[in-house]
Amino acid sequence: VQLQASGGGLVQPGGSLRLSCAASGSIFSIGDMRWYRQAPGKERELVAGITSGGSTTYVDSVKGRFTISRDNAKNTVWLQMNSLKPEDTAVYYCYVTVYYVATYRIWGQGTQVTVSS
């Protein structure tokens, strides 16, 4: 199973970006899908998560600005990021639980988000 993340880039404060992460390969079903981020010199933190049933969770710093969503048929998760701030600058990673014979927890390759004027 592979994860392909995309959508990062450079954006001005107040702007928007949409990250996507698609899983491919031998998949029976997908459980939780999450987005983490890691800024330089900081620990990786959970930004948002969504269960297979659609329940969502967000870190306080992004509530009201970021929205996580998923399409189970496409094995894809998105992170819509609005009202971006310089402190959102980080490498963003998707993290997916995949079920196929066994349970696999897989990290995507990371996509850089830079918020700067």
N, C-alpha and C positions, 0 to 999 in steps of 0.2 A: 504494500500500500504506500502511495506517495501523496504528499500534500503540496499543492502549488498555490503559493500566495502571491498576490499582486495588488497594485493600487496605491502604493506609497509614492512619495514625492515631496517636492518643496511647495509650501503654501504660505501665504501671508496670514498673520493673526486675524482671526475672525472668519477665515475661509473654511472650506469643507473638503474632505477626501472620503472615498469609499474603498475600503479594503475588501478583498475577497480571498477565499481559501477553498480550493476544491480538492476533494479526495478522490483518488482513482486506484484501481487495482481490484484485488479480491476482497470484496466487502459483502457481508451479509446484512449488517445494519450498523448504524452509527449512534453512539450515545451522546454524552456531553460534547459540546464544541465550545472552545474558549479562545479568547484573545488575551495574550500577555504582552507586556512591553518592558524594555530594558533601556534606560537612559545611561549615558556614560557615567561610570563611577557609582552607579546605583544597582540595587538588586532587581531582579526580574519581578514584576508584580502582575497580578491578575487584573485585567481591565474589565472584561465582561465575559459572561458565560451564558449558554442557553442549553437547556435539556432537550431531549428528543421530543418531549411534549410541548416545548415552547416556553417554558418558564425561564425567566431571565434574571440575571444578577449583574450589578455594576459596582465598581469601586466608587466611593463617594465623589471623588474629584471629577468624574465624567458624567455623573447623573444629570439628565436633562440635556446633555449635549451629544452623547453617543448613543447609537441604537444598534443592537446586535440582532440579526435575523438569520434564518436558515431555510434551505429548501431540501427536504429529505430525499426527494426524487433525484435531485442533482448532486447530492452529497456535498453541498456547498454552504459555507457560512460567510456572512458579510458583517462588516463593521462600518456603519455610517457615522462619520465624525464631523460634527458641525461646531461652529464657534471655536475653532481651534486656537489654542494658546501656545506660547513658546514652551511652556512646561510640558506640553504633550509630545515634544520632540523626543523620539526614541526609535529603536528598532522594535517593530511589532511582529509577534509570532502567533500563529494559530496552533492550537493544541486540540487533538481530536481523539476520542476513544472509539475504536473500531472493533466490531465483533465479526470474526470469521474463524470458526473452529475454536480459536482462543480469543482472549481480549488483548488488544494492542493499544498502547497510548503513544501517539506519534506527534512530533513537533514538525511544523513547517519550517522553511528555510529563513524566514524573517524578511521583512520589508521595511525600509527606512522611511520614516516620516519626519520631516523637518519643518518646523513652523518658525518663520523668520521674516522680518521685513527687509 
